[in-house]
């Protein structure tokens, strides 16, 4: 397929053809090297698996596909997980969020949100609400990010939502 950055793709494909060995790098890195040990590619672990119980509680939605939620939004969006009931609640910036989630016993960090809904008030930041509801449909896994936040990932491993635990974030006073 034609992609916007074909040059980068060509470099990666060329490097992949030359890989002859793998080495452990710093912390959680794997270095892919050529036959003489020259480093060609470095892979870092994107997230750590955490138990589902670690999601219990309230989490501010900090980013959607890498875009930070603006401070100007009336109520900062958040998700509250009830692990025992496998339900979520929260706020999408204006409307109330509710639904359930499912996990798979085969994969420790799997999660999906088959049924989510919200109240239907018209809001100034309705685009944010639609984005959150649509992104939740794409989520398949979760994990702890290197910065200590939690990531919800789509099926193509893109970081769909970045969550910050409510007790330790800057929005706590706005949403309490």
Secondary structure as GFF3:
##gff-version 3
##sequence-region A 1 176
A	DSSP	alpha_helix	6	18	.	.	.	ID=ss1
A	DSSP	beta_strand	21	24	.	.	.	ID=ss2
A	DSSP	beta_strand	29	33	.	.	.	ID=ss3
A	DSSP	beta_strand	39	44	.	.	.	ID=ss4
A	DSSP	beta_strand	47	48	.	.	.	ID=ss5
A	DSSP	three_ten_helix	52	55	.	.	.	ID=ss6
A	DSSP	beta_strand	57	64	.	.	.	ID=ss7
A	DSSP	beta_strand	67	68	.	.	.	ID=ss8
A	DSSP	beta_strand	78	82	.	.	.	ID=ss9
A	DSSP	beta_strand	87	91	.	.	.	ID=ss10
A	DSSP	beta_strand	96	104	.	.	.	ID=ss11
A	DSSP	beta_strand	107	118	.	.	.	ID=ss12
A	DSSP	alpha_helix	126	138	.	.	.	ID=ss13
A	DSSP	beta_strand	139	145	.	.	.	ID=ss14
A	DSSP	beta_strand	150	154	.	.	.	ID=ss15
A	DSSP	beta_strand	159	165	.	.	.	ID=ss16
A	DSSP	three_ten_helix	166	168	.	.	.	ID=ss17
A	DSSP	alpha_helix	172	175	.	.	.	ID=ss18
###
